[in-house]
Amino acid sequence: MRVLIQLRPSPDLVAAVADPGQTATTADVADGLPGVELDSAFVPVAVPRPVPLAGGDPLSLNQPLDFSLAAEDASVLVRGTISDDELATRVTMLPTIRPDVVGVFADPVIESSLTCGGDPPVGDWHDVERLVNAAGLAAEGLDGSGVALAVLDTGINAAHVARQLGRGVTLDAERSWNPAGVTGRPGEFEVDHGTMCAFDTLIGAPQASLIDIPVLLSSRPGGSALDGLLSDAVAAFAHLRTVLDAQPADSRSLVISNSWGSFSPSWDFPVGHPGNYSDNAAHPFNLIVASLDRAGADVLFAAGNCGRDCKDGRCAYPDRPIVGANSHPRVLSIGGVDVGNRRVGYSSQGPGRLTARKPDICAYTHFSGSKAFGESEPDSGTSAACPVAAGLVAAVRTRWPSARLSPAQLRALLRRTAEDRSEVGFDYDYGYGIVDTSGVIAALQRRAKSVA
């Protein structure tokens, strides 16, 4: 089984890993662990320590937390493999025989959220453009100009996106990033799932600067071209933390679109095991997600395609399929509706596992748009809904950086203004409702007047 091993080596080694100007190797921080085949290609990642702002449990994600990357606080992640027949023994033994081992965690396969094939598109991307009120956003100066928008997927083909949109695309090659072993230049990957996601972000934020992170191209034995390992997402988020930290504090904005998730418990430790990912707030990736939110990033995840009416064949959770970071209280978990405002049958329903009230909101999917999979194939799944919502968030960030409107405040605004689709407010099908851009614009106008 592939695992992430959390270590607390000497403070100087922790500082070297946390410093983006230095490159520490696995051999530097872990000189061999009994029964573990360490992956030397994986660059160690620093994990911040959660610090409650007002006392309490540092692993509760529903209270104010800060995150420390100081050498005396942070820890370090490396990646390795433990034989399945020795897994239980090694996981138990490692922290007892090596005091620098903090924990051993699942490194589950992550896969794209695209499914319910066979159904033709419902409307096209111009319908979505109208529904997200791109014209109204532009009139307010909210077009994504200067906003960094990271697409973590299979890589972007910028030329294809530009052809389909009929306009130029801004790609930030300098701040893009590849996992170890993934070759290819930013914006020049094969037309695939990531190209679809990039296209869909630009419907609402046509001037956003795309950061290309092909995390789903990271390889594993027997894997497909549309899956990767969570450890590479950990490394990608660590890279994005350096991107965020380099921005001026008063104009900081970074939107992170994630149209992927974990579909099966077979690649995870059981619920209740300290190394579990799906239900464990202490898993390093879930901590890193929370730390990016705290630093000012907007993190969005697709709710997934495990809805009761038309679930993806890969869905193996018997219930509550919105798992791990896709259900994190500090992310926007996005369900899917078609352009007629009807929930698509594959959109996963809550409750979520890290927090019950998931999905947060719904956005548009199953429309003719990028044509990444062919002329007649829709942009589908909550994979499309998530970047559509990410584009709206990026548009807002044009004039409302995180110093002016925190990620938590923007999430609350999006939930409060969403078009309710039930009689009781929040529900597990639609969350708080469907994104309502006109309501968002009106709320921002009121907020601007109140603070003027």
KAGI-V330059 format. One line per field, one symbol per residue. ss: DSSP state (@ for helix, = for strand, . for the rest). phi: phi as a letter, one per 20 degrees, with the letter a starting at -180 (. if undefined). A space follows every 10 residues. Layout:
ss = ???
phi = ???
This chain:
ss = .======... @@@@@@@@.. .....@@@@. ..=..===.. ....===.== ==........ ....====.. ....====== =..@@@@@@@ @@@@@@@... ======..== ==........ ...=@@@@@@ @..@@@@@@. .......=== ==....=@@@ @@@@@....= =.....=... .......=.. ..@@@@@@@@ @.......== ===.@@@... ......===@ @@@@@@@@@@ @@@@@...@@ @..=====.= =...@@@... .......... ...@@@@@@@ @@@@@.==== ==........ .......... ...@@@@... .======... ..=....... .......... ====..==.. ........=. @@@@@@@@@@ @@@@@@@... ......@@@@ @@@@@@@.=. ......=... =..=..@@@@ @@@@@@@@@@ @.
phi = .fcddedcff gffgffffef edcedgffdb eocgmdefef fefgcedfef cffcmoefde edcfcdcddf gedfccdcda cdggfdgfff fffgfeecfe eeaccfcffd cfdbamfoef fdmcffffgf felgfffffe mdcngmeece deaenddfff gffffmbfce deffefbdfg nedpegnceg fagffgffgf fefecfdfee decefeefeb gmfefdbbcg gffgffffff ffffffegge cfbbdcdcdb aeecffecff goffefdgcd fefgffffgf fffffoeedc cffoddffeb fffefdffbl feclffdffd ceedeccefe mdfffeffdf ffefbffcff bdcebmdfbf lfdpgdeffc mfgefffgff fffffgfgcc fffebfgfff gfffffefff dcecnfbeed mepegcffff gfffffffff df
